[in-house]
Amino acid sequence: MKKVQMTSAELKFTLTHLIKNNKALQEDGLKPVAISICGGAGLGKTSVVEQLAEELNIKNVEIINLAQLDELGDLVGIPVKEYYMTKTTNETQSGKFIEERVINAFIDQGWQLTNNSRMSYSKPAWIAGKGEDGILILDDYTRAAPRFMQAVMEIIDKQRYISWKLPKGWTILLTENPDDGTYNVTDIDAAAKSRYITFDMKWEANVWAEWAEQAGIDERAINFTLLNGNEIIKEDKPEINPRSLVKFYNSLKTIKDYNANLGLIQNIGEGAVGPEVTTLFTMFINNRLDKMINPSEILDTKKDFETIKDKIHDLIKEGTDYRADIAYVLTTRLINYMIHTVKNTEITSLFIDRVKALVVSNCLGTDLKFVLAKKVINSNNKYNVLMNDESIVNVILE
């Protein structure tokens, strides 16, 4: 049975619960739950976890790319010989295994050496000195060599390896590519899979656009992706993925006028994302959609709102010519811009008046103005003032 796929936003919501739940499990002396995120290359599986760690203020985040390791010691530590040593304090004897290299230091502190010894492993460099509460990301788990996959099983299941263990409050996350014939991965048997739970990750243009707005991706590229997302990212063409798209877009970052540089863009596109996506991109430019009005201009209180409405109308049109796709792009961009880019100090009374005029007018269409009003107001406290406006409330209640 095919598992339900999650967007990055849905994954972050689920992972937030599981990370907090793992801490509670460990407080009760129970084993935490390991998690695997499965998805195609370039979807941002690792980035989602890194973003979430930042949002949850988790400072300890360790990423180990299992497919790039050559030495097993880099993962599990170096084999060392340990001797059992004892010490009597106030007639109470205590004992523990001590690495051979530091025995003399313990003897100086009154510890006694015994004949009991064992081979063990020192803590690997990536975990040495780390404190409580953290995330260990085992990247490209199913692309690792078999010996690394065997070694990591104990870490996944028990959060330890022979003589060392992770600090309290850690969660282990794996990333893997699907075993669908597209990727060179190792098949995982049922026994191994039972050691963790798996979520399948999918890509959605609107979720990517929210990230792109914050990451500083060129707004022309964001508009193009929102318009053509379903034609760009396809499961049967894994070579075109969000990572390759961003590389393409960043390669055009310094080009101010796309139309005057179509030949250059064509050459770069062929090498970065192939002819199909490049053709869609050049059509986007030829239709002058790269010059689409942007959120900052729409919300610029120095510009006459009637002029802004006319520009929006020229793009969206009406009646049988109504461009619902462009209306969707403008609405999505406005929501992301208002939530993630506009600073609290910029929300003046004039700015609020512009937002109200935009929502109350029909320039974006009835359905989309409702989405705009609801999402912006529910996003954070900086737009709470809009809830006091009767015209805005009426839009939400319609």
Solvent accessible surface area in square Angstrom, and as a share of the most:
residue,aa,sasa,rsa
1,M,235,1.05
2,K,153,0.65
3,K,99,0.42
4,V,131,0.75
5,Q,54,0.24
6,M,39,0.17
7,T,7,0.04
8,S,21,0.14
9,A,55,0.43
10,E,86,0.39
11,L,0,0.00
12,K,39,0.16
13,F,170,0.71
14,T,31,0.18
15,L,0,0.00
16,T,32,0.19
17,H,111,0.50
18,L,20,0.10
19,I,4,0.02
20,K,120,0.51
21,N,51,0.26
22,N,1,0.00
23,K,67,0.28
24,A,54,0.42
25,L,39,0.19
26,Q,30,0.13
27,E,120,0.54
28,D,109,0.56
29,G,69,0.67
30,L,102,0.51
31,K,118,0.50
32,P,22,0.14
33,V,49,0.28
34,A,5,0.04
35,I,0,0.00
36,S,0,0.00
37,I,0,0.00
38,C,16,0.09
39,G,6,0.06
40,G,19,0.18
41,A,30,0.23
42,G,7,0.06
43,L,27,0.13
44,G,24,0.23
45,K,18,0.08
46,T,29,0.17
47,S,47,0.30
48,V,6,0.03
49,V,0,0.00
50,E,75,0.34
51,Q,56,0.25
52,L,3,0.02
53,A,2,0.01
54,E,144,0.65
55,E,113,0.50
56,L,52,0.26
57,N,102,0.52
58,I,17,0.09
59,K,166,0.70
60,N,29,0.15
61,V,42,0.24
62,E,33,0.15
63,I,74,0.37
64,I,13,0.07
65,N,38,0.19
66,L,1,0.01
67,A,45,0.35
68,Q,139,0.62
69,L,37,0.18
70,D,111,0.57
71,E,114,0.51
72,L,54,0.27
73,G,25,0.24
74,D,79,0.41
75,L,0,0.00
76,V,1,0.01
77,G,2,0.02
78,I,116,0.59
79,P,77,0.48
80,V,29,0.17
81,K,80,0.34
82,E,14,0.06
83,Y,45,0.17
84,Y,65,0.25
85,M,0,0.00
86,T,20,0.12
87,K,61,0.26
88,T,86,0.50
89,T,76,0.44
90,N,140,0.72
91,E,171,0.77
92,T,92,0.54
93,Q,126,0.56
94,S,60,0.39
95,G,32,0.30
96,K,90,0.38
97,F,57,0.24
98,I,10,0.05
99,E,32,0.14
100,E,94,0.42
101,R,189,0.69
102,V,47,0.27
103,I,16,0.08
104,N,114,0.58
105,A,50,0.39
106,F,40,0.17
107,I,79,0.40
108,D,123,0.64
109,Q,107,0.48
110,G,40,0.38
111,W,29,0.10
112,Q,118,0.52
113,L,89,0.44
114,T,45,0.26
115,N,158,0.81
116,N,79,0.41
117,S,44,0.28
118,R,98,0.36
119,M,125,0.56
120,S,0,0.00
121,Y,52,0.20
122,S,23,0.15
123,K,102,0.43
124,P,4,0.02
125,A,96,0.75
126,W,28,0.10
127,I,1,0.01
128,A,53,0.41
129,G,84,0.81
130,K,63,0.27
131,G,38,0.36
132,E,109,0.49
133,D,56,0.29
134,G,2,0.02
135,I,0,0.00
136,L,0,0.00
137,I,0,0.00
138,L,0,0.00
139,D,20,0.10
140,D,35,0.18
141,Y,2,0.01
142,T,4,0.02
143,R,98,0.36
144,A,5,0.04
145,A,38,0.29
146,P,98,0.61
147,R,123,0.45
148,F,1,0.01
149,M,16,0.07
150,Q,136,0.60
151,A,10,0.08
152,V,0,0.00
153,M,26,0.11
154,E,55,0.25
155,I,0,0.00
156,I,3,0.02
157,D,37,0.19
158,K,112,0.48
159,Q,17,0.07
160,R,91,0.33
161,Y,25,0.10
162,I,85,0.43
163,S,34,0.22
164,W,8,0.03
165,K,124,0.53
166,L,8,0.04
167,P,23,0.15
168,K,88,0.37
169,G,6,0.05
170,W,0,0.00
171,T,2,0.01
172,I,1,0.01
173,L,0,0.00
174,L,0,0.00
175,T,2,0.01
176,E,9,0.04
177,N,10,0.05
178,P,35,0.22
179,D,95,0.49
180,D,92,0.48
181,G,76,0.73
182,T,65,0.38
183,Y,38,0.14
184,N,133,0.68
185,V,27,0.16
186,T,56,0.32
187,D,110,0.57
188,I,19,0.09
189,D,92,0.48
190,A,84,0.65
191,A,64,0.50
192,A,15,0.11
193,K,90,0.38
194,S,92,0.59
195,R,89,0.32
196,Y,12,0.05
197,I,68,0.35
198,T,33,0.19
199,F,37,0.16
200,D,27,0.14
201,M,8,0.04
202,K,64,0.27
203,W,42,0.15
204,E,62,0.28
205,A,18,0.14
206,N,60,0.31
207,V,28,0.16
208,W,17,0.06
209,A,0,0.00
210,E,64,0.29
211,W,87,0.31
212,A,0,0.00
213,E,28,0.13
214,Q,107,0.48
215,A,51,0.40
216,G,45,0.44
217,I,17,0.08
218,D,22,0.12
219,E,65,0.29
220,R,35,0.13
221,A,1,0.00
222,I,1,0.01
223,N,3,0.02
224,F,0,0.00
225,T,0,0.00
226,L,11,0.05
227,L,38,0.19
228,N,25,0.13
229,G,4,0.04
230,N,136,0.70
231,E,90,0.40
232,I,4,0.02
233,I,31,0.16
234,K,64,0.27
235,E,136,0.61
236,D,112,0.58
237,K,73,0.31
238,P,35,0.22
239,E,115,0.51
240,I,19,0.10
241,N,18,0.09
242,P,8,0.05
243,R,137,0.50
244,S,19,0.12
245,L,0,0.00
246,V,27,0.16
247,K,126,0.53
248,F,0,0.00
249,Y,3,0.01
250,N,78,0.40
251,S,61,0.39
252,L,1,0.00
253,K,97,0.41
254,T,117,0.68
255,I,18,0.09
256,K,173,0.73
257,D,64,0.33
258,Y,2,0.01
259,N,75,0.39
260,A,76,0.59
261,N,50,0.26
262,L,51,0.25
263,G,50,0.48
264,L,87,0.43
265,I,0,0.00
266,Q,61,0.27
267,N,107,0.55
268,I,45,0.23
269,G,0,0.00
270,E,79,0.35
271,G,73,0.70
272,A,36,0.28
273,V,3,0.02
274,G,18,0.17
275,P,87,0.55
276,E,76,0.34
277,V,4,0.02
278,T,0,0.00
279,T,67,0.39
280,L,38,0.19
281,F,0,0.00
282,T,16,0.09
283,M,100,0.45
284,F,4,0.02
285,I,2,0.01
286,N,90,0.46
287,N,98,0.50
288,R,147,0.54
289,L,20,0.10
290,D,11,0.06
291,K,99,0.42
292,M,12,0.06
293,I,12,0.06
294,N,34,0.17
295,P,3,0.02
296,S,55,0.35
297,E,35,0.16
298,I,0,0.00
299,L,7,0.03
300,D,44,0.23
301,T,54,0.31
302,K,190,0.81
303,K,84,0.36
304,D,86,0.45
305,F,33,0.14
306,E,101,0.45
307,T,67,0.39
308,I,1,0.01
309,K,59,0.25
310,D,87,0.45
311,K,88,0.37
312,I,0,0.00
313,H,85,0.38
314,D,96,0.50
315,L,35,0.18
316,I,3,0.01
317,K,97,0.41
318,E,117,0.52
319,G,65,0.63
320,T,147,0.86
321,D,92,0.48
322,Y,86,0.33
323,R,91,0.33
324,A,59,0.46
325,D,58,0.30
326,I,3,0.02
327,A,0,0.00
328,Y,79,0.30
329,V,0,0.00
330,L,3,0.01
331,T,2,0.01
332,T,17,0.10
333,R,5,0.02
334,L,0,0.00
335,I,13,0.06
336,N,9,0.04
337,Y,42,0.16
338,M,0,0.00
339,I,36,0.19
340,H,68,0.30
341,T,60,0.35
342,V,7,0.04
343,K,137,0.58
344,N,106,0.55
345,T,121,0.70
346,E,91,0.41
347,I,32,0.16
348,T,72,0.42
349,S,87,0.56
350,L,117,0.58
351,F,15,0.06
352,I,18,0.09
353,D,72,0.37
354,R,19,0.07
355,V,1,0.01
356,K,50,0.21
357,A,36,0.28
358,L,0,0.00
359,V,2,0.01
360,V,69,0.39
361,S,20,0.13
362,N,103,0.53
363,C,20,0.12
364,L,0,0.00
365,G,17,0.16
366,T,78,0.45
367,D,114,0.59
368,L,32,0.16
369,K,13,0.06
370,F,69,0.29
371,V,51,0.29
372,L,1,0.00
373,A,3,0.02
374,K,91,0.39
375,K,107,0.45
376,V,2,0.01
377,I,11,0.06
378,N,107,0.55
379,S,41,0.26
380,N,56,0.29
381,N,122,0.63
382,K,38,0.16
383,Y,0,0.00
384,N,74,0.38
385,V,74,0.42
386,L,3,0.01
387,M,94,0.42
388,N,131,0.67
389,D,31,0.16
390,E,132,0.59
391,S,44,0.29
392,I,1,0.00
393,V,39,0.23
394,N,74,0.38
395,V,6,0.04
396,I,38,0.19
397,L,136,0.68
398,E,139,0.62
